[in-house]
Amino acid sequence: MGKIIAIANQKGGVGKTTSAINLASSLGVLEYKTLLVDADPQANATSGVGFEPKNIKTSIYETIINEVEPSDILLNTENPNLDILPAHIDLVGAEIEMINLPNREKMMRLALNKIKDDYDFIVIDCSPSLGLITVNALTAADSVIIPVQCEYFALEGLGKLLNTIKIVQSRLNSDLEIEGMLLTMYDQRLRLANQVVEEVKMHFQDMVFETIIHRNTKLGEAPSHGESIIMHDASSKGAVNYLNLAREILQKNDMTRISDEDKIIDLKDGE
C-alpha cells in the first residue's frame, strides 16, 4: 500500500510545487512507483511535468466532485515510474461545490484509496492556502512535508499551518504525521540564509530534514521545459538535493534498497 505524502504551506513562493515535482520524480528514478497529485488550481505541477493544463479535459476536480475513477484520468510522464493526476483551473470552484457535501473533508481520501495500492508513493502538491482542498489533502495523507524558504519571514504563518495540522489530526486523520520540514532556496553565501537554517533547526530540531535544497539556476529553468530537474539536468546540484531528500525519506520509512545508495553516489560523481 502506497504512502501518501502531502506537501503543504499556505505561504506562496516557498518551493512547494518544485519540491512536489522533484521529490516525486526522484522517487520514480529510484524505481519506486510514484503518483504526483496536482491539488492546486494553478496546475503548476501538471505543466511542470510536461502537460498543458488548458488541454486537460478531465482532472482531479472530476474525481472529487463527479466521482470519476482516478485510474481513468492518470497521465504517464516521460519518467516510466511517475504518473500524474492532473489539475485544471476548474479546481478553484471545487471548494464551493463541496461545502454542502456530507464527507466534504474526505473526498480526496476516498478517491486516492481506489489507487493507493498501485503505488509505492503518492505525493500531493497542495495549493498555497488552508482551504478545503488542502484540508482534503491532509485528511488523505499519511504524512506532510512543510517547505520553509531560507529567507526573511520564513517562520511567518508556520504556527497557523501547524495548528491546521493539529485540527486535522484530532478530527479527521489521527494517523497524519509530520514527515519533516524542508529548508528550500538556501544560498550559503548569505548570512540571513544561515541564520534561518539555525533558527528553524533550533525551533523544530528533529522535525527538520538533513537535506537542504540550494538555490539553483537549473531548478528554476526545468519547469519552463516541462521537465523535472532530474530529466532536465541530472548532474545539477538541484537534482542531487532532491535525490538525497528522496533517499532520506526512504531511510526514514525503512524502504531503502542497496541500489538507491549507488545511484546517489553516481550522480554526485557527475556533479
Phi, psi and chi 1 to 4 in degrees:
 res  aa     phi    psi   chi1   chi2   chi3   chi4
   1 MET       -  131.0 -174.6  176.1  -77.6      -
   2 GLY   -69.9  149.0      -      -      -      -
   3 LYS   -90.6  129.8  174.7  160.1 -172.0  166.6
   4 ILE  -100.3  121.6  -58.4  179.4      -      -
   5 ILE  -118.5  119.7  -57.4  175.1      -      -
   6 ALA   -91.4  141.7      -      -      -      -
   7 ILE  -113.1  111.2  -59.8 -172.0      -      -
   8 ALA  -135.6  141.0      -      -      -      -
   9 ASN  -168.2  123.7 -167.8  -31.0      -      -
  10 GLN   -70.7  -10.8   79.5  -85.6   21.4      -
  11 LYS   -82.0  130.1 -155.7  163.7  177.1  -78.2
  12 GLY   -79.6  162.0      -      -      -      -
  13 GLY    71.5   28.0      -      -      -      -
  14 VAL  -105.5    3.8  -61.0      -      -      -
  15 GLY    89.5   24.4      -      -      -      -
  16 LYS   -68.6  -54.0  180.0  179.4   53.8   58.3
  17 THR   -67.1  -40.7  -61.2      -      -      -
  18 THR   -56.0  -42.8  -62.1      -      -      -
  19 SER   -70.2  -39.1  -65.3      -      -      -
  20 ALA   -63.1  -48.9      -      -      -      -
  21 ILE   -60.6  -48.7  -68.2  169.7      -      -
  22 ASN   -80.9  -28.2  -67.6  -53.7      -      -
  23 LEU   -68.4  -46.6  171.4   59.2      -      -
  24 ALA   -60.8  -42.6      -      -      -      -
  25 SER   -66.1  -38.9 -175.1      -      -      -
  26 SER   -63.9  -43.0  -64.2      -      -      -
  27 LEU   -62.2  -38.0  -70.7  165.4      -      -
  28 GLY   -64.9  -42.8      -      -      -      -
  29 VAL   -63.1  -33.2  164.2      -      -      -
  30 LEU   -81.7   11.7  -66.2  172.3      -      -
  31 GLU    70.7   33.4  -62.8  178.7    6.9      -
  32 TYR  -106.1  125.1  -69.2   83.0      -      -
  33 LYS   -65.1  120.1 -171.1   69.5  177.5  162.0
  34 THR  -130.4  142.3  -54.3      -      -      -
  35 LEU  -117.6  128.2  174.2   66.5      -      -
  36 LEU   -97.9  123.8  175.9   60.9      -      -
  37 VAL  -107.4  119.0  176.9      -      -      -
  38 ASP   -91.1  101.7 -167.3  -12.5      -      -
  39 ALA  -108.1   31.7      -      -      -      -
  40 ASP  -122.0  122.8 -176.4  -11.1      -      -
  41 PRO   -57.0  -21.3  -22.5   31.4      -      -
  42 GLN   -70.0  -18.0  -64.6  173.4   85.0      -
  43 ALA    57.6   31.5      -      -      -      -
  44 ASN   -69.5  -32.5  -71.0  -25.7      -      -
  45 ALA   -67.2  -35.0      -      -      -      -
  46 THR   -63.7  -49.4  -59.0      -      -      -
  47 SER   -70.6  -28.6   60.2      -      -      -
  48 GLY   -69.8  -15.2      -      -      -      -
  49 VAL  -112.6   17.8  -67.7      -      -      -
  50 GLY   103.7   11.8      -      -      -      -
  51 PHE  -114.3  138.1  -63.3   97.3      -      -
  52 GLU   -84.1  112.8  174.8   52.8   64.0      -
  53 PRO   -54.9  -32.3  -26.9   35.0      -      -
  54 LYS   -63.1  -25.6  -70.5  175.8 -171.9  170.2
  55 ASN   -90.4   -2.9  -62.3  -26.5      -      -
  56 ILE   -78.4  115.5  -59.6  -67.4      -      -
  57 LYS   -88.8  -37.0  -61.6  -71.6 -174.6  -79.4
  58 THR  -127.2  126.1  -43.7      -      -      -
  59 SER  -130.8 -172.0   71.0      -      -      -
  60 ILE   -59.6  -25.5 -171.6  171.0      -      -
  61 TYR   -56.0  -45.8  168.4   84.7      -      -
  62 GLU   -68.2  -31.2  -79.7   76.5   19.5      -
  63 THR   -70.7  -33.2   68.1      -      -      -
  64 ILE   -82.0  -46.3  -67.2  173.2      -      -
  65 ILE   -87.6  -43.3  -59.5  -59.7      -      -
  66 ASN  -104.9    4.9  -59.4  -31.1      -      -
  67 GLU    57.2   33.6  -63.2 -176.9   26.0      -
  68 VAL   -67.8  139.6  169.8      -      -      -
  69 GLU   -61.6  124.6  -69.5  -65.3  -40.0      -
  70 PRO   -60.1  -31.3   15.6  -26.8      -      -
  71 SER   -64.1  -21.3   55.8      -      -      -
  72 ASP   -81.0  -14.8  -67.4  -19.1      -      -
  73 ILE  -119.7    6.5   62.4  163.0      -      -
  74 LEU   -63.7  143.2  -65.6  174.7      -      -
  75 LEU  -117.2  138.5  -61.4  173.0      -      -
  76 ASN   -87.4  134.5  -54.2  122.0      -      -
  77 THR   -95.2  178.3   71.9      -      -      -
  78 GLU   -69.3  -17.0   60.5  179.8  -32.5      -
  79 ASN   -83.3  115.5  179.9  -26.6      -      -
  80 PRO   -61.4  -19.6   18.8  -29.5      -      -
  81 ASN  -103.3   12.2  -69.5  -48.6      -      -
  82 LEU  -126.2  121.0  178.3   63.6      -      -
  83 ASP  -111.9  163.2  -63.6  -24.6      -      -
  84 ILE  -131.2  140.1 -177.1  165.3      -      -
  85 LEU   -98.8  102.8 -164.5   56.9      -      -
  86 PRO   -77.4  165.4   29.7  -34.1      -      -
  87 ALA  -115.0  168.6      -      -      -      -
  88 HIS  -149.1  158.6 -173.5  -87.7      -      -
  89 ILE   -57.3  -22.9 -169.1   65.7      -      -
  90 ASP   -56.7  -23.5  -73.5   -8.9      -      -
  91 LEU   -60.3  -23.4 -163.2   56.8      -      -
  92 VAL   -55.4  -41.2  167.4      -      -      -
  93 GLY   -81.1   -9.1      -      -      -      -
  94 ALA   -62.5  -39.1      -      -      -      -
  95 GLU   -61.5  -39.9  -63.3 -158.9   -4.2      -
  96 ILE   -67.5  -42.4  -62.5  165.9      -      -
  97 GLU   -68.6  -24.9  -65.6 -177.8   51.8      -
  98 MET   -84.7  -15.0  -70.4  162.9   70.1      -
  99 ILE   -53.8  -41.1  -77.7  172.6      -      -
 100 ASN   -92.2    2.2  -65.5  -40.0      -      -
 101 LEU   -77.3  139.7  -63.3  176.3      -      -
 102 PRO   -62.4  -36.7   17.9  -28.8      -      -
 103 ASN  -109.7   43.1  -76.5  -37.5      -      -
 104 ARG   -58.9  -30.4   59.7  176.1 -176.8 -113.4
 105 GLU   -81.1  -11.1  -63.1   94.3   -7.0      -
 106 LYS  -113.7   10.3  -61.1  176.5 -179.4  175.5
 107 MET   -64.5  -40.4  -57.2  -56.3  -73.1      -
 108 MET   -69.8  -37.4 -165.8  179.8  -63.4      -
 109 ARG   -60.9  -44.2  178.2 -162.2  -84.8  178.3
 110 LEU   -61.1  -40.1  -66.2  171.6      -      -
 111 ALA   -68.9  -47.2      -      -      -      -
 112 LEU   -71.7  -26.6  -66.8 -177.3      -      -
 113 ASN   -60.4  -25.4  -82.5  -11.6      -      -
 114 LYS   -70.2  -24.6  -64.0  176.3 -179.1  177.3
 115 ILE  -122.6    3.1   51.8  173.0      -      -
 116 LYS   -57.0  -37.6 -168.5  173.8 -178.5  179.9
 117 ASP   -72.4  -11.5  -69.6  -15.2      -      -
 118 ASP   -85.3   -7.0  -61.1  -26.0      -      -
 119 TYR  -131.1  153.7  -66.1   92.6      -      -
 120 ASP   -80.0  -37.9  -64.2  -52.2      -      -
 121 PHE  -139.1  144.0  -72.5   95.9      -      -
 122 ILE  -124.4  120.9  -63.7  176.1      -      -
 123 VAL  -110.3  122.1  177.4      -      -      -
 124 ILE  -104.2  123.3  -52.4  174.5      -      -
 125 ASP   -89.6  109.8 -179.9   31.3      -      -
 126 CYS   -84.2  160.2  -61.6      -      -      -
 127 SER   -78.0  156.9   61.1      -      -      -
 128 PRO   -77.9   66.2   26.4  -31.3      -      -
 129 SER  -160.9  171.3   74.9      -      -      -
 130 LEU  -112.9   36.4  -68.0  178.9      -      -
 131 GLY   -79.0 -169.8      -      -      -      -
 132 LEU   -65.4  -32.9 -165.7   49.4      -      -
 133 ILE   -68.0  -41.4  -62.8  -67.8      -      -
 134 THR   -65.8  -40.6  -62.0      -      -      -
 135 VAL   -61.6  -39.0  169.9      -      -      -
 136 ASN   -59.4  -44.0 -102.4  -94.9      -      -
 137 ALA   -64.1  -42.8      -      -      -      -
 138 LEU   -68.2  -32.4  -66.4  173.8      -      -
 139 THR   -70.8  -32.6  -57.1      -      -      -
 140 ALA   -80.1  -23.5      -      -      -      -
 141 ALA   -82.6  153.8      -      -      -      -
 142 ASP   -86.4  -30.5  -61.8  -56.2      -      -
 143 SER  -153.6  167.8   66.1      -      -      -
 144 VAL  -132.7  136.5   55.0      -      -      -
 145 ILE  -103.7  132.7  -69.3  174.1      -      -
 146 ILE  -112.3  107.8  -57.0  168.4      -      -
 147 PRO   -74.5  136.4   -6.5   21.5      -      -
 148 VAL  -129.7  118.1  179.9      -      -      -
 149 GLN   -79.1  145.0   82.7  -83.2   39.4      -
 150 CYS   -83.0   61.9  -62.8      -      -      -
 151 GLU  -140.0  172.0  -66.5  176.6   -1.0      -
 152 TYR   -57.6  146.7 -162.2   58.3      -      -
 153 PHE    68.1   18.9  -64.1  133.9      -      -
 154 ALA   -56.7  -39.4      -      -      -      -
 155 LEU   -88.3   -4.2  -60.4  179.1      -      -
 156 GLU   -64.5  129.6 -169.3 -178.8   64.4      -
 157 GLY    85.9  -12.0      -      -      -      -
 158 LEU   -64.6  -35.6  -90.3 -175.3      -      -
 159 GLY   -59.7  -41.7      -      -      -      -
 160 LYS   -65.9  -41.0 -166.1  178.3  -76.7 -174.1
 161 LEU   -65.4  -44.7  173.5   59.3      -      -
 162 LEU   -63.8  -34.3  -68.4  169.7      -      -
 163 ASN   -66.9  -40.6 -168.3   48.1      -      -
 164 THR   -62.2  -42.1  -60.5      -      -      -
 165 ILE   -61.0  -42.3  -70.0  169.3      -      -
 166 LYS   -61.8  -41.4  -81.8 -176.2 -176.5  170.6
 167 ILE   -63.5  -44.5  -68.9  168.3      -      -
 168 VAL   -61.2  -42.7  170.3      -      -      -
 169 GLN   -62.1  -39.5  -73.5  169.4  -32.6      -
 170 SER   -81.1  -28.4   63.2      -      -      -
 171 ARG  -113.6  -27.8  -60.7 -178.5 -170.2  174.3
 172 LEU  -124.1  -32.6  -62.8  164.8      -      -
 173 ASN  -151.3   86.0 -177.9    4.3      -      -
 174 SER   -67.4  -16.6   58.8      -      -      -
 175 ASP   -87.5   -5.5  -64.0  -32.7      -      -
 176 LEU   -65.9  128.4 -179.9   66.2      -      -
 177 GLU  -121.1  158.7  -62.8  176.8  -12.7      -
 178 ILE   -89.1  111.9  -65.9  176.8      -      -
 179 GLU   -65.6  -38.0 -169.8   78.1   28.0      -
 180 GLY   161.9  165.5      -      -      -      -
 181 MET   -99.8  132.2  -62.5 -157.4  171.1      -
 182 LEU  -111.3  115.5  176.4   65.0      -      -
 183 LEU   -78.1  125.7  -70.3  157.5      -      -
 184 THR  -123.6  166.7   62.7      -      -      -
 185 MET    56.4   41.1  -56.1 -179.4 -174.6      -
 186 TYR   -85.3  129.0  174.0   66.6      -      -
 187 ASP  -122.3  105.8 -173.6  -22.3      -      -
 188 GLN   -63.9  -14.4   61.2 -168.3   22.5      -
 189 ARG   -78.0  -17.7  -62.4  167.1  -60.5  179.0
 190 LEU   -94.1  128.1  -59.1  179.1      -      -
 191 ARG   -61.3  -39.3 -176.1 -171.3  -60.9  169.5
 192 LEU   -60.0  -43.1  174.4   62.8      -      -
 193 ALA   -59.9  -41.9      -      -      -      -
 194 ASN   -67.8  -35.5  -69.3  -60.8      -      -
 195 GLN   -65.5  -40.5  -73.5  173.3  -16.1      -
 196 VAL   -63.6  -43.7  169.9      -      -      -
 197 VAL   -57.0  -47.2  169.9      -      -      -
 198 GLU   -62.6  -42.2  -74.1  176.5   22.4      -
 199 GLU   -66.4  -45.0 -167.7  174.3   -6.5      -
 200 VAL   -64.8  -43.4  171.6      -      -      -
 201 LYS   -65.7  -34.1  -73.8 -172.9  172.1  177.9
 202 MET   -68.4  -41.1 -175.8  179.8   71.2      -
 203 HIS   -71.1  -43.8  -91.0   77.3      -      -
 204 PHE  -114.5   -8.1  -60.9  105.0      -      -
 205 GLN    46.4 -114.2  -61.2  174.3   -1.4      -
 206 ASP   -68.2  -10.8  -67.4  -15.8      -      -
 207 MET   -76.9  -10.7  -72.4  168.0   62.6      -
 208 VAL   -94.1  131.1 -175.9      -      -      -
 209 PHE   -63.4  144.6  -75.6  109.5      -      -
 210 GLU   -66.4  -37.4  -74.5 -179.7   30.0      -
 211 THR   -68.1  132.1  -56.9      -      -      -
 212 ILE  -119.2  135.9  -64.3  177.2      -      -
 213 ILE   -90.5  115.8  -51.8  -58.3      -      -
 214 HIS   -81.2  154.1  -68.5   67.2      -      -
 215 ARG   -62.5  134.4  -86.0 -160.7 -178.5  -80.7
 216 ASN  -153.6  124.2  180.0 -117.5      -      -
 217 THR   -57.6  -41.2  -51.5      -      -      -
 218 LYS   -63.4  -34.6  -62.5  -73.4 -174.4 -177.7
 219 LEU   -61.2  -38.4  -94.7  179.6      -      -
 220 GLY   -72.1  -31.3      -      -      -      -
 221 GLU   -75.4  -37.8  -73.3  175.7    2.4      -
 222 ALA   -52.2  -46.7      -      -      -      -
 223 PRO   -61.6  -30.0  -20.3   30.6      -      -
 224 SER   -69.0  -17.2   65.7      -      -      -
 225 HIS   -97.6    0.5  -64.4  -85.6      -      -
 226 GLY    67.3   35.1      -      -      -      -
 227 GLU  -132.3  150.5  -64.8  175.7  -34.5      -
 228 SER   -73.5  164.5   68.1      -      -      -
 229 ILE   -62.4  -31.9 -174.6   61.5      -      -
 230 ILE   -70.2  -37.2  -67.3  157.8      -      -
 231 MET   -74.6  -30.3  -65.5  -61.0  175.2      -
 232 HIS   -78.5  -47.4 -176.2   60.7      -      -
 233 ASP  -158.1   92.4 -174.4  -10.5      -      -
 234 ALA   -66.1  -17.8      -      -      -      -
 235 SER   -95.7   -0.2   63.6      -      -      -
 236 SER   -74.4  161.6   68.5      -      -      -
 237 LYS   -62.2  -37.1 -162.1  166.5 -167.4   73.5
 238 GLY   -61.5  -41.4      -      -      -      -
 239 ALA   -64.1  -43.7      -      -      -      -
 240 VAL   -64.1  -41.7  172.5      -      -      -
 241 ASN   -57.2  -49.7  -73.7  165.3      -      -
 242 TYR   -72.7  -32.1  -81.5  107.3      -      -
 243 LEU   -65.7  -37.5  -82.7  160.3      -      -
 244 ASN   -68.4  -35.2  -77.0  -23.7      -      -
 245 LEU   -63.3  -44.9  173.3   64.4      -      -
 246 ALA   -59.3  -44.4      -      -      -      -
 247 ARG   -63.1  -39.9 -176.6 -179.2   64.0  169.9
 248 GLU   -63.3  -40.0 -168.5  173.2  -18.5      -
 249 ILE   -67.1  -41.0  -70.6  168.1      -      -
 250 LEU   -62.2  -42.4  -69.3  166.4      -      -
 251 GLN   -64.4  -42.4  -73.2  173.1  -20.2      -
 252 LYS   -62.1  -32.2 -171.8  175.5  178.8 -178.1
 253 ASN   -99.6   12.0  -70.1  -80.2      -      -
 254 ASP    54.2   44.3  -63.8  -39.0      -      -
 255 MET  -119.4    7.5  -67.8  175.9   68.6      -
 256 THR   -69.5  136.8  -49.8      -      -      -
 257 ARG  -105.4  157.5  -54.9  174.8 -172.2  133.9
 258 ILE   -59.0  -38.4  -67.5  170.1      -      -
 259 SER   -64.0  -25.7   59.5      -      -      -
 260 ASP   -59.5  -43.2  -63.4  -15.2      -      -
 261 GLU   -61.7  -42.8  -55.6  -76.4  -16.3      -
 262 ASP   -60.6  -41.2  -62.8  -23.1      -      -
 263 LYS   -66.5  -36.7  -74.2  176.2 -174.4  173.9
 264 ILE   -65.2  -44.6  -59.0  -62.0      -      -
 265 ILE   -62.3  -43.5  -67.5  163.4      -      -
 266 ASP   -57.5  -44.8  -71.3  -15.0      -      -
 267 LEU   -67.3  -37.8  -82.2  157.3      -      -
 268 LYS   -63.3  -40.3  -80.8 -174.7  172.2  173.5
 269 ASP   -61.0  -33.7  -70.1  -17.0      -      -
 270 GLY   -86.5    0.1      -      -      -      -
 271 GLU   -69.7      - -170.7 -179.3   -4.4      -
